[in-house]
Amino acid sequence: MGIPHFLAIPYPIPGHINPLMQLSHLLSKHGCKITFLNTDYIHKRINKNNLKNEPTTINFVTLPDGLEPEDDRSDHKKVIFSIKRNMPLMLPKLIEEVDDLDVENKISCIVVTFNMGWALEVGVKLGIKGVLLWTASATSLACCYRIPQLIHDGIIDSEGFPTKPQEIQLSPNMPMMDTRNFPWKAHDKILFDHITQEITTIDLGHWWICNTSYNLEHATFSISQKILSIGPLMSSDNNKSSLWQEDTTCLDWLDKQKPQSVIYVSFGSLAVMNQNQFNELALGLDLVNKPFLWVVRPSNDNKVNYAYPNEFVGTKGKIVGWAPQNKILNHPSMACFVTHCGWNSTIESVYCGVPFLCWPFAGDQFVNKSYICDVWKVGFELNKDENGLVSRQEIKKKVEELLGDQGIQERSLKLKELTLDNIVEEGHSSKNLQNFINWAKS
């Protein structure tokens, strides 16, 4: 029997590529072989130099996503359905080509992220076992897994909308959830049907691996025997699979700031706000009157889609297009993180012991915000006013409240400690990873 050879297939967005890359690094450290499949489009966007430094146990291959170069890839419905139409037909040939290169160590397991469940179906036909890497919280996976039950119990209708506003528990020890905040919030019927279908498909995976730890969501693991926590997944090196050029000058700037003085503001790779909200945020950062590091992400063609308000001064801050988030959150100058509460950002901030100011936009971010504010109690929510905006005054008020709250600082450091205990040698996540690798070898 050769070494386990994993074929890793992420949905083509940073929030899926990066955790799967981190998992790939981890498996490669344990002596496994990895073939990592990106779409042609993503592979071109990821800086070629970045991939030269990857371990030789990780081999990169590509397939087309079926879209034209000029198609809008921020339209996820378009991307998901184009991939589903085109890639399943091409995958068997690719697997055959990879296997021909190393007959002793053929692909033995396919790891997909959500939206790529079709590859598990291809695997079943070819006799290759499969697993899912779920890149959001285990709780949001539990929500999706329970969709048929939620419809049956009349909590949501067949389009995913709550039948009435209420709070429910998915299982006895789990936190209460507002039915308006399910992860498919703001999706339409077609995408909701896709999610329902995808949950059935990923059932073909033997494990549902989650980038979380037992202490963060312990009650959720009772929902299914398949859910396996192996987080927090963290890579110590630079993020080599970034779609934007990282501005590392911010690290030198952070070195010049006082300990626990900097407000870090970043909304991940997908969240979009309108110009009015952008203005309020800019003027709010001025009002706070503290050093800030603000990531204003460029669009795919490297332009920034916002204009800074005329009265914005910004002299206390540094604004960058994209940044090495792990290193920033780990920096001693960090005071707090103004975030959209995407799961990757959430787990990175917990890992670094940095308190949160929560500004969720979509999907599972509302569930994550509930954990941060109500369960772990390591952050505050930024509330919107009657115009649906987070006002500059609200930003100033909440930053001051957060930084003046000794309890939140202490709980953040305690949560960090408990979470990191999972990835030490005999920790819960480490044991799960070892069991998973043993399963892959068998």
C-alpha positions in Angstrom: 0.0 0.0 0.0 1.4 3.4 -1.0 1.1 6.6 0.9 -2.3 8.4 1.0 -2.7 10.6 -2.1 -5.3 13.3 -1.7 -6.9 15.2 -4.5 -7.9 18.6 -3.1 -10.7 20.5 -4.9 -11.8 23.9 -3.5 -14.6 26.0 -4.7 -12.8 28.9 -6.4 -12.9 31.6 -3.7 -10.2 32.6 -1.1 -12.4 31.5 1.8 -12.3 27.9 0.4 -8.9 27.8 -1.2 -7.0 29.0 1.9 -8.3 26.5 4.5 -7.9 23.6 2.0 -4.4 24.7 1.3 -3.7 24.8 5.1 -5.1 21.3 5.4 -3.0 20.2 2.5 0.2 21.6 4.2 -0.8 19.7 7.4 -1.4 16.4 5.5 1.9 16.8 3.6 3.8 17.3 6.9 2.3 13.9 7.9 3.9 12.3 4.8 0.8 12.4 2.5 0.9 13.3 -1.1 -1.4 16.1 -2.4 -2.7 17.1 -5.8 -4.4 20.5 -5.6 -6.9 21.3 -8.3 -7.7 25.0 -9.1 -9.7 26.4 -11.9 -7.6 27.9 -14.8 -8.9 31.3 -14.0 -7.9 31.2 -10.3 -4.5 29.6 -11.1 -3.7 32.5 -13.4 -4.7 35.0 -10.7 -2.7 33.4 -7.9 0.8 34.9 -8.3 2.9 32.2 -10.1 5.9 33.0 -7.9 3.8 32.1 -4.9 3.5 28.5 -6.0 7.2 27.9 -6.6 7.8 27.8 -2.8 5.2 25.2 -2.1 6.4 21.8 -0.7 7.1 19.4 -3.6 4.6 17.0 -2.0 1.9 19.4 -3.3 1.3 19.2 -7.1 -0.9 21.8 -8.8 -3.3 20.9 -11.6 -6.1 22.9 -13.3 -9.4 22.5 -15.1 -11.5 25.2 -16.8 -14.6 26.5 -15.0 -16.5 26.6 -18.2 -17.0 30.4 -18.2 -15.6 32.9 -20.7 -12.7 35.2 -19.5 -14.9 38.2 -19.4 -17.7 36.5 -17.4 -18.5 38.0 -13.9 -17.1 35.5 -11.4 -18.6 37.4 -8.4 -21.9 35.9 -9.7 -21.7 32.7 -7.6 -24.9 31.2 -9.2 -23.2 31.5 -12.6 -19.9 30.0 -11.3 -21.5 27.1 -9.4 -23.7 25.9 -12.2 -21.0 26.3 -14.9 -18.6 24.2 -12.8 -21.3 21.6 -12.2 -22.0 21.4 -16.0 -18.4 21.2 -17.1 -15.9 19.9 -14.6 -17.5 16.5 -13.7 -17.0 15.4 -17.4 -13.3 16.3 -17.3 -12.3 15.1 -13.8 -12.0 11.3 -14.6 -9.4 12.0 -17.3 -7.4 14.3 -15.1 -7.4 11.7 -12.3 -6.1 9.1 -14.9 -3.3 11.5 -16.0 -2.2 12.1 -12.4 -2.3 8.4 -11.6 -0.2 7.6 -14.6 2.6 9.8 -13.3 3.0 7.8 -10.0 1.4 4.3 -10.4 2.6 3.3 -6.9 0.7 6.2 -5.2 -2.5 6.7 -7.1 -5.2 9.2 -5.8 -6.8 7.5 -2.9 -9.0 10.2 -1.4 -10.8 13.3 -2.8 -11.3 16.3 -0.5 -13.8 18.9 -1.6 -15.2 22.1 -0.2 -18.9 23.0 -0.3 -20.3 23.5 -3.9 -17.9 20.8 -5.2 -19.8 17.8 -4.0 -20.1 16.5 -7.6 -16.5 15.4 -7.3 -17.4 13.0 -4.6 -19.9 11.4 -7.0 -17.1 11.1 -9.6 -15.0 9.5 -6.9 -17.7 6.9 -5.9 -17.9 5.8 -9.6 -14.1 5.4 -9.7 -13.9 3.7 -6.4 -12.1 6.6 -4.7 -13.1 7.5 -1.1 -14.0 11.1 -0.3 -14.4 13.7 2.4 -15.7 17.2 2.8 -13.7 20.1 4.2 -16.4 22.5 5.5 -14.9 26.0 5.6 -17.5 27.6 7.8 -18.5 26.9 11.4 -19.7 23.4 12.4 -22.9 25.0 13.5 -23.7 26.3 10.0 -23.0 22.8 8.7 -25.5 21.5 11.3 -28.1 24.1 10.1 -27.8 23.0 6.5 -27.8 19.3 7.5 -31.1 19.9 9.3 -32.9 21.6 6.4 -35.3 18.7 5.7 -36.1 18.5 9.4 -36.7 22.3 9.6 -39.0 22.2 6.6 -40.8 19.1 8.1 -41.3 20.9 11.5 -42.7 24.0 9.8 -39.8 26.2 11.0 -38.9 27.2 7.4 -40.8 26.9 4.1 -39.6 25.0 1.0 -37.7 28.2 -0.1 -35.7 28.5 3.2 -37.7 31.4 4.6 -38.7 31.3 8.3 -42.4 30.8 8.7 -42.3 33.2 11.7 -39.6 35.0 13.6 -38.5 32.8 16.5 -35.5 31.3 18.3 -34.9 27.6 18.1 -32.2 25.1 19.2 -30.9 22.6 16.7 -30.1 20.2 19.5 -30.5 20.3 23.3 -27.2 21.9 24.3 -26.7 24.2 21.3 -27.2 27.9 21.7 -30.5 29.5 20.7 -30.6 30.6 17.0 -32.7 33.3 15.4 -34.5 31.7 12.4 -33.8 34.9 10.4 -30.1 34.2 10.7 -29.8 30.8 9.0 -26.7 30.6 6.8 -28.7 30.7 3.6 -30.1 34.1 4.5 -30.3 36.4 1.5 -30.1 33.5 -1.0 -32.8 32.9 -3.6 -34.8 29.7 -4.3 -32.3 28.4 -6.9 -29.4 28.7 -4.5 -31.4 27.3 -1.6 -32.3 24.3 -3.7 -28.6 23.9 -4.6 -27.7 23.9 -0.9 -30.3 21.3 -0.1 -29.1 19.1 -3.0 -25.4 19.6 -2.1 -26.0 18.5 1.5 -27.4 15.2 0.1 -24.4 14.9 -2.2 -21.7 15.6 0.5 -23.3 12.7 2.4 -21.1 10.6 0.1 -18.1 11.9 2.0 -17.0 9.6 4.9 -16.0 12.6 7.0 -17.1 16.2 7.2 -13.9 17.9 8.4 -14.3 21.3 10.1 -11.8 24.0 10.7 -13.0 24.4 14.3 -12.2 23.0 17.7 -14.2 21.1 20.3 -14.2 23.9 22.9 -15.7 26.4 20.4 -18.8 24.5 19.4 -18.8 21.3 21.5 -22.6 20.8 21.4 -22.7 20.8 17.6 -20.7 17.5 17.2 -23.7 15.5 18.4 -25.6 16.4 15.2 -23.7 13.9 13.1 -21.0 11.3 13.7 -19.3 12.5 10.5 -18.4 15.9 11.8 -14.7 15.9 12.7 -13.0 19.0 14.2 -9.3 19.4 13.3 -8.9 23.2 13.8 -7.8 25.8 14.2 -6.0 25.3 10.8 -3.2 27.9 10.7 -0.2 28.3 8.4 2.8 30.0 9.9 4.1 31.2 6.5 2.8 33.8 4.2 -0.5 33.1 2.4 0.9 31.9 -0.9 -2.5 31.3 -2.4 -3.6 35.0 -2.2 -5.6 36.4 -5.2 -4.4 39.9 -4.4 -0.9 41.2 -3.9 -0.3 41.4 -0.1 1.0 44.8 1.1 3.5 43.8 3.8 4.6 47.4 4.5 1.8 47.4 7.1 3.9 45.1 9.3 6.7 47.7 9.6 4.0 50.3 10.3 2.5 48.1 13.1 6.0 47.7 14.6 5.9 51.5 15.3 2.6 51.4 17.1 2.0 51.0 20.8 0.9 47.6 22.2 -2.8 47.0 21.9 -3.5 50.3 20.3 -4.5 49.5 16.7 -8.0 49.0 15.3 -7.8 46.5 12.4 -10.6 46.7 9.8 -11.2 44.0 7.2 -14.2 42.5 5.6 -12.8 39.5 3.8 -12.7 38.7 0.1 -16.4 38.9 -0.7 -18.3 41.5 1.5 -19.4 44.7 -0.3 -20.8 47.9 1.2 -22.3 50.9 -0.5 -20.6 54.3 -0.8 -22.7 55.9 2.1 -21.7 53.1 4.4 -18.1 53.4 3.3 -18.2 57.2 4.1 -19.5 56.5 7.7 -16.8 53.9 8.3 -14.1 56.3 7.1 -15.4 59.2 9.2 -15.9 56.8 12.2 -12.3 55.8 12.1 -11.4 59.5 12.2 -13.7 60.0 15.2 -12.1 57.1 17.1 -8.8 59.0 16.9 -6.7 55.9 17.3 -4.2 54.2 14.9 -6.1 52.0 12.5 -5.1 49.5 9.8 -7.9 49.3 7.1 -8.0 46.8 4.3 -9.9 48.4 1.3 -9.9 45.5 -1.1 -9.5 46.2 -4.8 -11.9 44.7 -7.4 -10.7 41.8 -9.6 -9.1 44.4 -12.0 -7.2 46.0 -9.1 -9.3 49.2 -8.9 -10.8 50.4 -5.7 -14.6 51.0 -6.1 -15.0 53.7 -3.5 -14.2 57.4 -3.1 -13.0 58.6 0.3 -15.3 61.4 1.7 -13.8 64.9 1.4 -13.7 65.5 5.1 -11.8 62.2 5.8 -8.4 62.9 7.3 -7.1 59.4 8.0 -3.7 60.6 9.3 -3.7 58.1 12.2 -4.2 55.1 10.0 -2.8 53.0 7.2 -4.9 51.8 4.3 -3.9 48.8 2.3 -5.4 46.8 -0.6 -4.8 43.3 0.9 -2.8 42.2 3.9 -1.2 39.2 5.6 -4.1 38.8 8.1 -2.5 36.1 10.3 0.6 38.2 11.0 -1.5 41.3 11.6 -3.8 39.6 14.2 -0.7 38.1 15.9 1.0 41.5 16.2 1.3 42.9 19.7 -0.1 46.3 18.6 -3.6 44.8 17.9 -6.4 46.2 20.0 -9.5 44.8 18.2 -10.7 43.5 14.9 -13.7 45.1 13.0 -14.8 42.2 11.0 -17.6 40.7 8.8 -17.4 37.6 11.0 -16.5 35.2 8.1 -15.5 31.9 9.7 -11.8 32.1 8.6 -11.5 35.6 10.1 -13.3 34.5 13.2 -11.1 31.5 13.9 -7.9 33.5 13.1 -8.9 36.2 15.6 -9.7 33.6 18.3 -6.4 31.9 17.6 -4.6 35.3 18.2 -6.7 36.3 21.2 -8.0 39.5 19.6 -11.5 40.9 20.6 -14.1 41.5 17.9 -16.4 44.3 16.7 -18.9 42.4 14.6 -20.4 43.6 11.4 -21.9 40.6 9.6 -23.0 41.0 6.0 -24.4 37.6 4.8 -24.7 33.8 5.1 -23.2 32.2 8.2 -21.7 35.5 9.5 -24.8 36.1 11.6 -24.5 32.8 13.3 -20.8 33.4 13.9 -21.6 36.8 15.4 -24.0 35.1 17.9 -21.1 32.9 19.0 -18.7 35.8 19.4 -21.1 38.1 21.3 -23.4 35.7 23.1 -21.6 32.4 23.7 -17.9 33.2 23.9 -18.5 36.8 24.9 -15.4 38.1 23.2 -16.9 40.9 21.1 -19.7 43.5 20.6 -22.0 43.9 17.6 -22.0 47.2 15.6 -25.7 48.1 15.3 -27.4 49.8 12.3 -29.4 52.9 12.6 -32.9 53.6 11.2 -31.3 54.2 7.7 -29.7 50.8 7.8 -26.2 52.2 8.3 -23.6 51.6 11.0 -23.0 55.3 11.9 -19.7 56.9 12.7 -21.0 57.6 16.2 -21.8 53.9 16.7 -18.3 53.0 15.6 -16.7 55.4 18.0 -19.0 54.3 20.9 -18.4 50.6 20.4 -14.6 50.9 20.0 -14.4 52.9 23.2 -16.7 50.4 25.0 -14.7 47.4 23.8 -11.3 48.8 24.6 -12.5 49.8 28.1 -13.8 46.3 28.9 -11.2 44.4 30.8 -13.4 41.3 30.9 -13.5 41.0 27.1 -9.7 41.1 26.9 -9.4 38.4 29.6 -12.0 36.2 28.0 -10.3 36.5 24.5 -7.0 35.3 25.9 -8.6 32.5 27.8 -10.5 31.4 24.7 -7.3 31.5 22.7 -5.6 29.2 25.3 -8.5 26.7 25.3 -8.6 26.7 21.5 -4.8 26.2 21.1 -5.0 23.2 23.5 -6.7 21.3 20.7 -3.7 21.4 18.4 -1.0 20.4 20.8 0.2 16.8 20.5 -2.5 15.0 22.6 -5.1 17.7 21.9 -8.6 16.9 20.6 -8.0 18.2 17.0 -4.6 16.6 16.8 -6.0 13.2 17.7 -8.9 13.6 15.2 -6.3 14.5 12.4 -4.3 11.4 13.3 -7.4 9.2 13.2 -8.3 10.7 9.8 -4.9 10.0 8.3 -5.0 6.5 9.6 -8.4 6.1 8.0 -7.0 7.4 4.7 -4.1 4.9 4.9 -6.4 1.9 5.5 
